[in-house]
Amino acid sequence: MFDRTIHVVDGARSPFLKARSGPGPFAASDLATQAGRALLLRQPFLPTDLDEVILGCAAPSPDETNIGRMVALRLGCGAKVPGWTVMRNCASGMQAIDSAIANILCGRSQLVLAGGVDALSRAPLLYSDAMVRWFAGMMALKTPAAKLRHFLRLRPAALLSPVIGLMKGLTDPVVGLLMGQTAENLAWRFGVSRRQMDEYAVQSHQRALAARAAGHFAEIVPVVDGSGAVYPEDDGVRADASLEGMAKLKPFFDKPYGAVTAANSSQITDGAAWLLLASDAAVRRWNLKTLGRIVDSHWAGLDPAQMGLGPVHASTPLLARNGLALRDVAAWELNEAFAAQVLGCLAAWESDEACRQELGLPEALGALDPERLNVDGGAIALGHPVGASGARIVLHLLHVLRRRGGGRGIASLCIGGGLGGAMLVEATP
């Protein structure tokens, strides 16, 4: 538990826009700037009053180097407010919050804008190494005749097949598995069936639709593209999601034998999310109202091939350190990277064997109440812009807690490379 109060003053996010055919309408910096501008405009202080801006991003484009600084300047924070970027794969947005917390706790900052962003629809197509070598060879030649001979040796079928940057980014370089294959590992280990995955995915869409109808996504601010088109809400939520429709899709990651499909996985998405964090001194200085506070956080490492159990490894020590059982947590936001991964985490907590092997506990931790978990849907319906999701789940969790009367909640997610992150938050009554 932190020895000083870390207040969450306010927060906002862009709509999460599903990647479809080709690059989406917004660069990552555009999404972060528009969402951040709307958030800052409703504050009693100026952007130049911030002590720093920290932005998580897992896949920045080459023209958005140090995107945190770039966005801070576009937000009008001025030359003197530092802006910087963090990357912890799926938890980049949560890492930005944790980095802000560390600086507030040690007294370096009092008021910080922290969040995450990614525009995954703009992940690049790359040339193969063989094609790069061909280009390098061409550049080294001096005479037109030599260049012509080199050109005639070009074999397009072998050299021009693109390398999909997003697929490389979603592949663990140590164990050589796509993230979806690690989800298949959990499904096999814990006996999670295809039908269970599809049922969970349908529920995610249904809960998101119900939350939208009830006005529970008030943290979303509309964004406007260069042609004036307005994007007011998440566009990947499906009113027609059904078990029958889901059953038609073929497995994507393990085509002969698997059960993880595009429909029971998180969506490839563009989006941004921000939180304003403040110390006691900043709250007093600006007479700020607050959403809640960050109580504690924890990071954990685990086998990369079992990456999806990251929330189990990160949340369990967090519970123990704060004297909490699963039943004491009023609401959970467990990022839905894959339905198999969420269900695998729930099964692990209920398994004596898994709790002994993974956590060193004498017995199972217990069952997590499904009515407290992702009550407004999750990344399967809303999308998973990798750098933004860690910030989104913390922000939305505070809103869930406030409308349910307060209490404590945990936001947690699995992280590519075999990591887990979790934050314990408490809502302001």
C-alpha positions as CSV (number, residue, x, y, z in Angstrom):
1,M,0.0,0.0,0.0
2,F,1.3,3.4,-0.9
3,D,2.4,5.6,2.0
4,R,0.8,8.7,0.5
5,T,-2.5,9.3,-1.3
6,I,-2.4,9.1,-5.1
7,H,-5.6,10.8,-6.3
8,V,-7.2,10.2,-9.6
9,V,-8.8,13.5,-10.4
10,D,-10.4,12.8,-13.8
11,G,-10.0,10.8,-16.9
12,A,-11.1,10.5,-20.5
13,R,-10.6,8.2,-23.5
14,S,-11.3,8.3,-27.2
15,P,-13.7,5.9,-28.8
16,F,-12.0,2.6,-29.6
17,L,-12.1,2.1,-33.4
18,K,-11.8,-1.3,-34.8
19,A,-9.1,-1.9,-37.4
20,R,-10.7,-2.8,-40.7
21,S,-9.2,-2.5,-44.2
22,G,-6.1,-0.4,-44.3
23,P,-5.0,2.4,-41.9
24,G,-7.6,3.9,-39.6
25,P,-8.6,7.6,-39.8
26,F,-6.4,8.7,-36.9
27,A,-2.7,8.4,-36.1
28,A,-2.0,7.5,-32.5
29,S,-0.9,11.0,-31.6
30,D,-4.2,12.4,-33.0
31,L,-6.2,10.1,-30.7
32,A,-4.2,11.0,-27.7
33,T,-4.3,14.7,-28.4
34,Q,-8.0,14.9,-29.0
35,A,-8.8,12.8,-25.9
36,G,-6.3,14.7,-23.8
37,R,-7.5,18.1,-25.0
38,A,-11.1,17.4,-24.0
39,L,-9.9,16.3,-20.5
40,L,-7.7,19.3,-19.9
41,L,-10.3,21.8,-21.1
42,R,-12.5,20.9,-18.2
43,Q,-9.8,21.4,-15.5
44,P,-9.3,24.6,-13.4
45,F,-5.6,24.6,-14.2
46,L,-3.7,25.2,-17.4
47,P,-1.8,22.5,-19.4
48,T,1.4,24.3,-18.5
49,D,0.6,23.7,-14.8
50,L,1.2,19.9,-15.3
51,D,4.5,18.6,-13.9
52,E,4.8,15.9,-16.6
53,V,3.0,13.9,-19.3
54,I,3.6,10.2,-19.5
55,L,2.2,8.1,-22.3
56,G,2.3,4.4,-22.9
57,C,2.5,3.1,-26.4
58,A,3.4,-0.3,-27.6
59,A,3.6,0.3,-31.4
60,P,4.5,4.0,-32.2
61,S,4.9,4.8,-35.8
62,P,8.4,6.0,-37.0
63,D,7.2,9.6,-37.3
64,E,5.9,9.6,-33.6
65,T,9.2,9.0,-31.8
66,N,8.8,9.7,-28.1
67,I,5.1,10.2,-28.7
68,G,4.6,11.3,-25.1
69,R,6.6,14.4,-25.7
70,M,5.0,15.0,-29.1
71,V,1.5,14.9,-27.6
72,A,2.4,17.0,-24.6
73,L,3.5,19.8,-27.0
74,R,0.3,19.4,-29.1
75,L,-1.8,19.7,-25.9
76,G,-0.3,23.1,-25.2
77,C,1.8,22.0,-22.2
78,G,4.6,24.2,-23.3
79,A,8.3,23.5,-23.8
80,K,9.0,23.2,-20.0
81,V,6.7,20.4,-19.2
82,P,8.5,17.0,-19.7
83,G,6.7,14.5,-21.9
84,W,7.9,10.9,-22.2
85,T,6.9,7.5,-23.4
86,V,6.8,4.1,-21.7
87,M,6.4,0.6,-23.1
88,R,5.3,-2.6,-21.3
89,N,3.4,-4.3,-24.1
90,C,-0.3,-4.6,-23.2
91,A,0.3,-2.8,-19.9
92,S,1.9,0.3,-21.3
93,G,-1.0,2.5,-20.2
94,M,-0.9,1.0,-16.7
95,Q,2.9,1.5,-16.6
96,A,2.4,5.2,-17.4
97,I,0.1,5.5,-14.4
98,D,2.6,3.5,-12.2
99,S,5.5,5.7,-13.4
100,A,3.4,8.8,-12.5
101,I,2.7,7.3,-9.1
102,A,6.4,6.7,-8.4
103,N,7.3,10.4,-9.2
104,I,4.5,11.7,-7.1
105,L,5.5,9.5,-4.1
106,C,9.1,10.7,-4.3
107,G,8.1,14.3,-4.5
108,R,9.3,15.0,-8.1
109,S,5.8,15.6,-9.4
110,Q,2.4,16.8,-8.0
111,L,0.1,16.8,-11.0
112,V,0.6,14.3,-13.9
113,L,-1.3,13.4,-17.1
114,A,-0.7,9.7,-17.7
115,G,-2.3,7.3,-20.1
116,G,-1.8,5.1,-23.2
117,V,-2.4,5.0,-26.9
118,D,-2.0,2.8,-30.0
119,A,-3.2,2.9,-33.5
120,L,-2.8,-0.8,-34.4
121,S,-4.5,-0.4,-37.8
122,R,-1.4,1.6,-38.8
123,A,1.1,-1.2,-37.9
124,P,3.5,-1.4,-40.8
125,L,4.0,-3.9,-43.5
126,L,7.8,-4.6,-43.7
127,Y,10.2,-5.9,-46.3
128,S,11.9,-9.2,-45.6
129,D,15.6,-9.3,-44.7
130,A,16.3,-10.8,-48.1
131,M,14.5,-7.9,-49.8
132,V,16.4,-5.3,-47.7
133,R,19.7,-7.0,-48.7
134,W,18.6,-6.8,-52.4
135,F,18.0,-3.0,-52.0
136,A,21.4,-2.6,-50.3
137,G,23.1,-4.4,-53.1
138,M,21.4,-2.2,-55.7
139,M,22.5,1.0,-53.8
140,A,26.1,-0.2,-53.8
141,L,26.3,-0.6,-57.6
142,K,27.8,2.2,-59.6
143,T,27.0,1.6,-63.3
144,P,23.6,1.4,-65.1
145,A,24.6,-2.0,-66.5
146,A,25.4,-3.4,-63.2
147,K,22.1,-2.1,-61.8
148,L,20.2,-3.6,-64.6
149,R,21.8,-7.1,-64.1
150,H,21.0,-6.8,-60.4
151,F,17.4,-5.9,-61.2
152,L,17.0,-8.8,-63.5
153,R,17.9,-11.1,-60.6
154,L,14.9,-9.9,-58.6
155,R,12.5,-12.7,-57.8
156,P,9.2,-10.9,-56.7
157,A,7.5,-14.0,-55.4
158,A,10.3,-14.8,-53.0
159,L,11.3,-11.3,-52.0
160,L,8.2,-9.0,-52.1
161,S,6.0,-11.0,-49.8
162,P,5.4,-8.5,-46.9
163,V,6.2,-9.1,-43.3
164,I,3.2,-8.1,-41.2
165,G,4.5,-6.0,-38.4
166,L,1.5,-6.6,-36.1
167,M,2.0,-10.3,-36.3
168,K,5.6,-10.0,-35.4
169,G,4.7,-7.7,-32.5
170,L,2.2,-10.3,-31.2
171,T,4.6,-13.1,-31.3
172,D,6.8,-13.9,-28.3
173,P,10.4,-13.8,-29.5
174,V,11.6,-16.2,-26.7
175,V,9.1,-19.0,-27.0
176,G,8.1,-18.3,-30.6
177,L,4.3,-18.3,-29.9
178,L,1.7,-15.9,-31.0
179,M,-0.3,-14.5,-28.1
180,G,-3.3,-16.5,-29.3
181,Q,-1.3,-19.7,-29.1
182,T,-0.5,-18.9,-25.4
183,A,-4.3,-18.6,-24.9
184,E,-4.7,-22.1,-26.5
185,N,-2.2,-23.4,-24.0
186,L,-4.5,-22.2,-21.1
187,A,-7.6,-23.6,-22.8
188,W,-6.0,-27.0,-23.0
189,R,-4.5,-26.8,-19.5
190,F,-7.8,-25.8,-17.8
191,G,-10.2,-27.6,-20.1
192,V,-11.9,-24.4,-21.4
193,S,-14.2,-25.4,-24.3
194,R,-14.9,-23.6,-27.5
195,R,-18.5,-23.1,-26.4
196,Q,-17.4,-21.5,-23.1
197,M,-15.2,-19.1,-25.0
198,D,-18.0,-18.2,-27.4
199,E,-20.5,-17.8,-24.5
200,Y,-18.1,-15.4,-22.7
201,A,-17.5,-13.4,-25.9
202,V,-21.2,-13.0,-26.5
203,Q,-21.6,-11.9,-22.9
204,S,-18.9,-9.2,-23.5
205,H,-20.8,-7.7,-26.4
206,Q,-24.2,-7.9,-24.5
207,R,-22.8,-6.2,-21.4
208,A,-21.1,-3.5,-23.5
209,L,-24.4,-2.8,-25.3
210,A,-26.3,-2.6,-22.1
211,A,-23.7,-0.3,-20.6
212,R,-23.9,2.0,-23.6
213,A,-27.7,2.2,-23.4
214,A,-27.4,3.0,-19.7
215,G,-24.8,5.8,-20.3
216,H,-22.0,4.0,-18.5
217,F,-19.3,5.1,-20.9
218,A,-19.3,8.7,-20.0
219,E,-15.5,8.7,-20.1
220,I,-15.6,8.6,-23.9
221,V,-15.1,11.9,-25.7
222,P,-15.9,12.0,-29.5
223,V,-13.0,12.5,-32.0
224,V,-13.2,14.3,-35.3
225,D,-11.2,13.3,-38.4
226,G,-9.7,15.7,-41.0
227,S,-12.9,15.6,-43.2
228,G,-15.1,16.5,-40.3
229,A,-16.5,13.0,-39.6
230,V,-17.3,12.5,-35.9
231,Y,-16.6,9.2,-34.1
232,P,-18.7,9.2,-30.9
233,E,-18.4,5.7,-29.6
234,D,-16.6,2.3,-29.8
235,D,-17.4,0.9,-33.1
236,G,-16.6,-2.8,-32.6
237,V,-19.5,-3.7,-30.3
238,R,-21.9,-6.0,-32.1
239,A,-25.6,-6.1,-31.4
240,D,-25.8,-9.3,-33.6
241,A,-23.3,-11.3,-31.5
242,S,-24.6,-14.8,-31.0
243,L,-23.5,-18.3,-30.3
244,E,-24.6,-19.4,-33.7
245,G,-22.6,-16.7,-35.4
246,M,-19.5,-17.4,-33.3
247,A,-19.7,-21.1,-34.0
248,K,-19.2,-20.4,-37.7
249,L,-15.7,-19.0,-37.3
250,K,-12.7,-21.3,-37.7
251,P,-9.8,-21.3,-35.1
252,F,-7.2,-18.8,-36.1
253,F,-4.1,-19.6,-34.0
254,D,-4.2,-23.4,-34.1
255,K,-6.1,-24.2,-37.2
256,P,-6.3,-28.0,-37.0
257,Y,-7.2,-28.4,-33.3
258,G,-7.7,-25.1,-31.6
259,A,-10.7,-23.2,-30.2
260,V,-9.5,-19.5,-30.1
261,T,-11.0,-17.5,-33.0
262,A,-11.1,-13.9,-34.0
263,A,-14.5,-13.6,-32.4
264,N,-13.6,-14.8,-28.9
265,S,-10.4,-12.8,-28.9
266,S,-9.9,-9.0,-28.4
267,Q,-10.2,-6.8,-31.4
268,I,-7.3,-5.1,-33.2
269,T,-8.1,-1.5,-32.4
270,D,-7.1,2.2,-32.3
271,G,-7.6,4.2,-29.2
272,A,-6.3,6.4,-26.4
273,A,-7.0,6.8,-22.6
274,W,-5.8,9.3,-20.0
275,L,-6.0,9.8,-16.3
276,L,-5.0,12.9,-14.3
277,L,-3.1,11.9,-11.1
278,A,-2.5,14.3,-8.2
279,S,-0.9,14.5,-4.8
280,D,-2.7,15.9,-1.7
281,A,-0.9,19.2,-2.3
282,A,-2.2,19.5,-5.9
283,V,-5.7,18.6,-4.9
284,R,-5.7,21.4,-2.2
285,R,-4.0,23.9,-4.5
286,W,-6.5,23.6,-7.3
287,N,-9.5,22.6,-5.1
288,L,-9.9,19.5,-7.2
289,K,-12.7,17.0,-7.0
290,T,-11.6,13.4,-7.4
291,L,-12.8,10.1,-8.9
292,G,-10.8,8.0,-6.4
293,R,-7.3,6.9,-5.5
294,I,-4.7,4.4,-6.5
295,V,-4.1,2.3,-3.4
296,D,-1.4,-0.1,-4.6
297,S,0.0,-1.8,-7.6
298,H,2.0,-5.0,-8.4
299,W,3.9,-6.5,-11.3
300,A,4.7,-10.1,-11.8
301,G,6.6,-12.4,-14.1
302,L,5.7,-15.9,-15.3
303,D,6.3,-18.4,-18.1
304,P,5.8,-16.6,-21.4
305,A,4.0,-19.6,-22.8
306,Q,1.4,-19.2,-20.0
307,M,1.3,-15.4,-20.5
308,G,-2.5,-15.2,-20.0
309,L,-2.2,-16.1,-16.3
310,G,-0.5,-12.7,-15.7
311,P,-3.6,-11.3,-13.8
312,V,-3.4,-14.3,-11.4
313,H,0.3,-13.7,-10.7
314,A,-0.1,-10.0,-10.2
315,S,-3.4,-9.7,-8.4
316,T,-2.8,-12.5,-5.9
317,P,0.1,-10.8,-4.1
318,L,-1.7,-7.5,-4.3
319,L,-4.7,-9.1,-2.4
320,A,-2.4,-10.6,0.2
321,R,-0.4,-7.4,0.8
322,N,-3.7,-5.5,1.4
323,G,-5.4,-8.2,3.5
324,L,-8.1,-8.9,0.9
325,A,-9.8,-12.1,-0.4
326,L,-11.4,-12.3,-3.8
327,R,-14.8,-11.7,-2.3
328,D,-13.6,-8.4,-0.7
329,V,-13.1,-6.8,-4.1
330,A,-16.2,-5.0,-5.2
331,A,-15.4,-4.9,-9.0
332,W,-12.8,-6.3,-11.3
333,E,-11.6,-5.1,-14.7
334,L,-9.6,-8.1,-16.1
335,N,-8.6,-7.2,-19.6
336,E,-10.1,-9.6,-22.2
337,A,-7.2,-10.4,-24.3
338,F,-8.9,-13.7,-25.1
339,A,-11.9,-15.4,-23.6
340,A,-9.8,-18.5,-23.0
341,Q,-7.3,-16.4,-21.1
342,V,-9.9,-14.8,-18.8
343,L,-11.6,-18.1,-18.2
344,G,-8.2,-19.7,-17.6
345,C,-7.4,-17.1,-14.9
346,L,-10.8,-17.9,-13.1
347,A,-10.1,-21.6,-13.3
348,A,-6.5,-21.1,-11.9
349,W,-7.8,-19.3,-8.8
350,E,-10.3,-22.2,-8.3
351,S,-7.6,-24.9,-8.7
352,D,-5.7,-26.3,-5.7
353,E,-3.0,-27.6,-8.1
354,A,-2.6,-24.4,-10.0
355,C,-2.5,-22.2,-6.9
356,R,0.2,-24.5,-5.4
357,Q,2.2,-24.6,-8.6
358,E,1.8,-21.0,-9.8
359,L,1.4,-19.1,-6.5
360,G,2.9,-21.2,-3.8
361,L,-0.4,-21.3,-1.9
362,P,-1.6,-24.3,0.1
363,E,-4.9,-24.4,-1.7
364,A,-7.2,-22.7,-4.2
365,L,-7.8,-19.0,-3.6
366,G,-11.5,-19.4,-4.5
367,A,-14.1,-18.3,-7.1
368,L,-14.4,-14.8,-8.4
369,D,-18.1,-13.6,-8.6
370,P,-18.9,-13.2,-12.4
371,E,-21.2,-10.3,-11.5
372,R,-18.3,-8.3,-10.3
373,L,-16.1,-9.0,-13.4
374,N,-16.0,-6.8,-16.5
375,V,-19.6,-5.7,-15.8
376,D,-19.7,-3.4,-18.8
377,G,-18.0,-5.8,-21.2
378,G,-14.3,-5.8,-22.1
379,A,-11.8,-5.9,-24.9
380,I,-13.6,-8.6,-26.9
381,A,-16.4,-6.2,-27.5
382,L,-14.7,-2.8,-27.0
383,G,-11.3,-3.5,-28.5
384,H,-7.7,-3.7,-27.3
385,P,-5.4,-0.8,-28.5
386,V,-2.5,-2.4,-26.7
387,G,-0.9,0.7,-25.3
388,A,-4.2,2.2,-24.1
389,S,-5.9,-0.8,-22.4
390,G,-4.1,-0.6,-19.1
391,A,-5.2,3.0,-18.6
392,R,-8.8,2.3,-19.8
393,I,-9.5,-0.5,-17.3
394,V,-8.2,1.6,-14.4
395,L,-10.4,4.6,-15.4
396,H,-13.5,2.6,-16.1
397,L,-13.1,0.6,-12.9
398,L,-13.3,3.8,-10.9
399,H,-16.5,4.7,-12.7
400,V,-18.0,1.3,-12.0
401,L,-17.2,1.5,-8.3
402,R,-18.6,5.0,-8.0
403,R,-22.0,4.1,-9.5
404,R,-22.1,1.0,-7.3
405,G,-21.6,2.9,-4.2
406,G,-17.8,2.9,-3.7
407,G,-15.4,0.3,-2.4
408,R,-12.3,-1.2,-3.8
409,G,-11.6,-2.8,-7.2
410,I,-8.7,-4.4,-9.1
411,A,-7.7,-3.7,-12.7
412,S,-5.4,-6.4,-14.1
413,L,-4.1,-7.6,-17.4
414,C,-1.8,-10.2,-18.9
415,I,1.3,-8.8,-20.8
416,G,3.1,-10.3,-23.7
417,G,6.5,-11.7,-22.7
418,G,5.2,-13.5,-19.6
419,L,4.1,-10.6,-17.3
420,G,1.1,-9.5,-15.3
421,G,0.1,-6.1,-13.9
422,A,-2.5,-5.2,-11.3
423,M,-3.8,-2.0,-9.6
424,L,-5.9,-1.7,-6.5
425,V,-8.1,1.4,-6.6
426,E,-10.7,2.9,-4.3
427,A,-13.5,5.1,-5.5
428,T,-14.4,8.5,-3.9
429,P,-17.9,8.2,-2.4
